[in-house]
């Protein structure tokens, strides 16, 4: 089971935190991994779709699920968004015209 601890956002509105993972092997009993979280406006800067399109995609499972960092704070792991961008098909600008 993983436990998420979060901290305040930096000036860009990016949240950073740690996940503590408890494994059977004593050597890896408490391993901490740094994770960067971004809120919806930053997600849409990286993956340029509209807000409604993004939220519909999250609800349908097409896009990554968010994490609740507080009562009114929802954010996505930046690594998940970058992975989504890398997996997205490339569109040639000539095809768009």
C-alpha positions as CSV (number, residue, x, y, z in Angstrom):
1,X,0.0,0.0,0.0
2,X,1.3,3.4,-0.9
3,X,1.0,6.6,1.2
4,X,1.1,10.0,-0.5
5,X,2.4,13.0,1.3
6,X,2.2,16.4,-0.4
7,X,3.6,19.8,0.0
8,X,2.7,23.3,-1.0
9,X,2.9,24.3,-4.6
10,X,5.9,26.1,-6.0
11,X,5.5,29.4,-7.9
12,X,4.4,27.6,-11.0
13,X,1.5,25.9,-9.3
14,X,3.3,22.5,-9.5
15,X,3.0,20.2,-6.5
16,X,5.8,17.9,-5.4
17,X,5.5,15.1,-3.0
18,X,6.7,11.7,-2.1
19,X,5.3,8.2,-2.2
20,X,6.4,5.8,0.5
21,X,6.3,2.2,-0.7
22,X,6.5,-0.6,1.8
23,X,7.9,-3.8,0.3
24,X,8.6,-7.2,1.8
25,X,12.4,-7.0,1.2
26,X,14.0,-5.2,4.1
27,X,16.4,-3.4,1.8
28,X,13.5,-1.7,0.0
29,X,11.1,-1.5,3.0
30,X,10.7,2.3,2.8
31,X,11.6,3.6,-0.6
32,X,10.7,7.2,-1.4
33,X,10.1,8.4,-4.9
34,X,9.8,12.0,-5.8
35,X,6.7,12.8,-7.8
36,X,5.8,16.1,-9.5
37,X,2.1,17.0,-9.7
38,X,0.5,19.6,-12.0
39,X,-2.9,21.1,-12.0
40,X,-5.3,21.3,-15.0
41,X,-4.0,24.5,-16.6
42,X,-0.5,23.2,-16.7
43,X,-1.8,19.8,-18.1
44,X,-3.5,21.7,-20.9
45,X,-0.3,23.6,-21.8
46,X,1.5,20.3,-22.2
47,X,-1.3,18.4,-23.9
48,X,-3.2,21.0,-25.9
49,X,-6.9,20.0,-25.9
50,X,-9.9,21.9,-24.5
51,X,-10.9,21.6,-20.9
52,X,-14.1,19.8,-21.6
53,X,-12.3,17.4,-24.0
54,X,-9.7,16.6,-21.4
55,X,-12.3,16.0,-18.6
56,X,-14.4,13.8,-20.9
57,X,-11.3,11.8,-21.7
58,X,-10.5,11.4,-18.0
59,X,-14.0,10.2,-17.4
60,X,-13.8,7.7,-20.3
61,X,-10.4,6.4,-19.3
62,X,-8.7,7.8,-22.4
63,X,-6.5,10.2,-20.3
64,X,-4.8,9.6,-16.9
65,X,-6.8,9.8,-13.7
66,X,-6.1,12.7,-11.3
67,X,-5.0,12.5,-7.7
68,X,-6.8,14.3,-4.9
69,X,-4.2,16.2,-2.9
70,X,-6.7,18.0,-0.7
71,X,-10.3,18.8,-0.4
72,X,-10.2,21.3,-3.4
73,X,-6.9,20.3,-5.0
74,X,-6.9,17.8,-7.9
75,X,-3.7,17.3,-9.9
76,X,-2.1,14.8,-12.3
77,X,1.4,13.3,-12.2
78,X,3.5,15.1,-14.7
79,X,5.2,11.9,-15.7
80,X,1.8,10.5,-16.7
81,X,1.1,13.5,-18.9
82,X,4.5,13.3,-20.6
83,X,4.0,9.6,-21.2
84,X,0.6,10.4,-22.8
85,X,2.2,12.9,-25.1
86,X,4.9,10.5,-26.2
87,X,2.3,7.8,-27.0
88,X,0.1,10.2,-29.0
89,X,0.2,10.0,-32.8
90,X,2.2,12.7,-34.5
91,X,0.2,15.1,-36.7
92,X,2.0,16.6,-39.7
93,X,1.1,20.3,-40.0
94,X,0.6,19.8,-43.8
95,X,-2.2,17.3,-43.0
96,X,-4.0,19.9,-40.8
97,X,-4.3,22.5,-43.6
